[in-house]
Amino acid sequence: MRITLNLASRPFFELRPLFMRLRILAALLVLLVVVLLGLLRDAEDKAARAEAAVHIWTLKTQALQREWQQDEVLMREPVNAATLDRSQFLNELFTQKSFSWTTALMDLELVLPQGVQVISIEPQMTKEGLVQVRLRINGPRDKAVQLVENLEKSPHFLDPRVAGETADIQGQNRAGFRPTMSATTDVNVDILAEFNAGDLASKDVTAEEKKSGTHATRTGSSGVKTLRGTPSHATGGAR
């Protein structure tokens, strides 16, 4: 039998596998650094292109603004002032014509809860050229909330929101009076919504609706509207 004796003062370790693992790990780290540098370079290139595009569009915007200002100065000259005023008047008139009383009142006929009275309907023109309708209603607070929810489902009253709310309680103007609000408290609520005439703006009221008396009509030049037999005063310049 052959016996092998190790006479070394330190035990023997095979370091070759360890060095191999370290070489592989170093190669992977180098590869990861190369990939990250490539991604960083690509992101810098995209950022540079985006910045160049923004700079180009900024220059174009500034050029258009200068051109717009020059056109405004030209149109405000005494010779062209009358034409500018007339064009602004016609643009406002055309925008006001986009509001349809028939469509608005027919839609309110469907979404108005029982017990809620429309006090006024006031169409207004926004700076963007859109028609904004201010509804002032009176009724129980829970019914007013229900009306806003119904208007959110309407295709003609877009983005309805409450602009103001006051309690309709006797003596509320007395000093030190603090009304208690509940779901059944009568309130006056102002509701704002953008108006979209849609397809109904070009349709006339049918003969059946006229016979049944459920359609909304305008009476005379006073601007009084009729909605389910409940009078409401419509204000504003649009008709």
C-alpha positions in Angstrom: 0.0 0.0 0.0 1.3 3.4 -1.0 1.0 6.2 1.5 1.4 9.9 0.4 2.7 12.3 3.0 2.4 16.1 2.8 5.4 17.7 4.5 4.6 21.3 3.5 4.2 23.8 6.4 0.9 25.2 4.8 -2.0 23.2 3.4 -2.2 23.2 -0.5 -5.2 25.0 -2.1 -6.1 24.8 -5.8 -6.5 28.5 -6.8 -7.0 27.9 -10.6 -10.9 27.5 -10.4 -11.1 30.7 -8.2 -9.0 32.7 -10.7 -11.2 31.4 -13.5 -14.4 32.6 -11.8 -12.8 36.0 -11.1 -11.9 36.3 -14.8 -15.4 35.5 -15.9 -16.9 38.0 -13.4 -14.5 40.7 -14.6 -15.5 40.0 -18.2 -19.2 40.2 -17.3 -18.6 43.5 -15.5 -16.7 44.9 -18.5 -19.6 43.8 -20.8 -22.1 45.5 -18.5 -20.1 48.7 -18.5 -20.0 48.7 -22.3 -23.8 48.2 -22.5 -24.5 51.0 -20.0 -22.1 53.3 -21.8 -24.0 52.5 -25.1 -27.3 53.2 -23.5 -26.0 56.5 -22.0 -24.7 57.6 -25.4 -28.1 56.7 -27.0 -30.0 58.7 -24.4 -27.7 61.7 -24.9 -28.3 61.5 -28.6 -32.0 61.4 -28.1 -31.9 64.3 -25.7 -29.8 66.3 -28.1 -32.3 65.7 -31.0 -35.2 66.5 -28.7 -33.6 69.8 -27.6 -32.8 70.7 -31.2 -36.5 70.0 -32.2 -37.7 72.1 -29.3 -35.4 74.9 -30.3 -36.7 74.8 -33.9 -40.3 74.9 -32.8 -39.5 77.7 -30.4 -38.1 79.7 -33.2 -41.1 79.0 -35.4 -43.4 80.0 -32.6 -41.6 83.2 -32.0 -41.7 83.9 -35.7 -45.5 83.3 -35.8 -46.0 85.5 -32.7 -44.1 88.3 -34.4 -46.1 87.9 -37.5 -49.3 87.9 -35.5 -48.3 91.1 -33.7 -47.5 92.7 -37.0 -50.9 91.7 -38.4 -52.6 93.1 -35.3 -50.8 96.4 -35.7 -51.8 96.4 -39.3 -55.4 95.6 -38.6 -55.6 98.3 -35.9 -54.6 101.1 -38.2 -57.5 103.6 -38.8 -58.0 102.3 -42.4 -58.5 98.7 -41.2 -60.0 99.3 -37.8 -63.6 99.1 -39.0 -62.9 95.8 -40.8 -61.4 94.3 -37.7 -64.4 95.4 -35.5 -66.8 94.0 -38.1 -64.9 90.6 -38.3 -64.9 90.3 -34.5 -68.6 91.1 -34.3 -69.3 88.5 -37.0 -67.1 85.8 -35.3 -69.0 86.4 -32.0 -72.3 86.2 -33.8 -71.4 83.0 -35.6 -70.3 81.5 -32.3 -73.5 82.5 -30.5 -75.5 80.9 -33.3 -73.8 77.6 -32.4 -75.9 77.5 -29.2 -79.3 75.9 -29.8 -82.1 76.7 -27.3 -84.1 73.8 -28.6 -81.3 71.2 -28.0 -80.5 72.6 -24.6 -84.1 72.6 -23.3 -84.9 69.2 -24.8 -81.8 67.8 -23.1 -82.7 69.5 -19.8 -86.2 67.9 -20.2 -84.6 64.5 -19.9 -82.0 65.1 -17.1 -84.0 67.5 -14.8 -85.0 65.7 -11.6 -88.5 66.1 -10.1 -88.6 69.1 -7.8 -85.8 71.1 -9.4 -86.6 74.4 -11.0 -84.4 76.1 -13.6 -84.2 79.8 -12.6 -82.0 81.0 -15.5 -80.0 79.7 -18.5 -77.2 82.0 -19.5 -74.9 81.1 -22.5 -71.5 82.8 -22.5 -68.7 82.8 -24.9 -65.2 81.7 -23.7 -61.9 83.1 -25.0 -61.4 79.8 -26.8 -64.6 80.4 -28.8 -66.7 77.8 -27.0 -70.2 78.1 -25.6 -70.3 77.9 -21.8 -73.7 77.6 -20.2 -74.5 78.8 -16.7 -77.5 77.1 -15.2 -79.1 78.5 -12.0 -81.4 76.1 -10.4 -83.4 75.9 -7.2 -84.4 72.7 -5.3 -83.4 70.2 -2.7 -79.7 69.7 -2.3 -79.7 66.0 -3.1 -81.7 66.7 -6.3 -79.2 69.3 -7.4 -76.4 66.7 -6.9 -78.5 64.3 -9.0 -78.8 66.9 -11.7 -75.1 67.3 -11.9 -74.7 63.6 -12.2 -77.3 63.4 -14.9 -75.6 66.2 -16.9 -72.3 64.2 -16.8 -74.1 61.6 -18.8 -75.5 64.1 -21.3 -73.8 64.4 -24.7 -74.6 68.1 -24.9 -73.5 69.4 -21.5 -69.8 68.7 -21.1 -67.8 68.8 -17.9 -70.6 70.1 -15.6 -69.4 71.5 -12.3 -70.9 73.5 -9.4 -69.8 77.1 -9.5 -71.7 78.3 -6.4 -74.3 77.2 -3.8 -76.4 79.1 -1.3 -79.0 77.9 1.0 -82.6 79.1 0.2 -83.6 79.6 3.9 -85.7 82.5 5.3 -83.7 84.7 7.7 -80.3 83.6 6.4 -79.3 87.2 5.9 -79.8 87.9 9.6 -76.7 88.7 11.6 -75.3 85.5 13.4 -77.6 83.2 11.4 -76.0 79.9 10.4 -78.1 77.7 8.3 -77.9 73.9 8.7 -77.4 72.1 5.4 -78.9 68.7 4.8 -79.9 66.6 1.8 -83.4 68.1 1.7 -82.4 71.7 2.2 -83.5 74.0 -0.6 -80.5 75.6 -2.3 -79.7 77.9 -5.2 -77.0 76.3 -7.3 -75.0 77.7 -10.2 -73.8 75.0 -12.6 -71.3 75.6 -15.4 -71.0 73.4 -18.4 -69.6 73.5 -21.9 -72.4 73.2 -24.5 -72.1 70.8 -27.5 -75.0 71.2 -29.9 -74.3 67.8 -31.6 -76.7 66.4 -34.2 -79.8 67.7 -32.5 -78.9 71.3 -33.3 -80.0 70.9 -37.0 -83.2 69.0 -36.3 -86.6 70.6 -35.8 -89.1 69.6 -33.1 -91.4 66.8 -34.4 -95.1 67.3 -34.8 -95.8 64.7 -32.1 -93.7 66.7 -29.6 -95.5 69.9 -30.5 -98.9 68.3 -30.0 -97.9 66.8 -26.6 -96.6 70.1 -25.5 -93.4 68.7 -24.1 -91.0 70.7 -26.3 -89.4 74.0 -25.2 -90.5 77.2 -27.0 -89.4 80.8 -26.8 -92.2 83.3 -26.1 -91.9 86.7 -27.6 -88.8 88.9 -27.2 -88.8 88.7 -23.4 -86.7 85.6 -23.5 -88.9 83.5 -21.2 -88.5 79.8 -21.7 -91.0 77.0 -20.8 -89.7 73.7 -19.5 -92.3 71.1 -18.4 -94.6 74.0 -17.5 -92.0 75.6 -15.2 -91.0 79.1 -16.3 -87.3 80.0 -16.2 -85.8 83.3 -17.4 -83.0 82.8 -19.9 -80.4 85.5 -19.9 -77.5 86.2 -22.2 -76.9 87.5 -25.6 -77.1 84.2 -27.5 -80.3 83.0 -29.0 
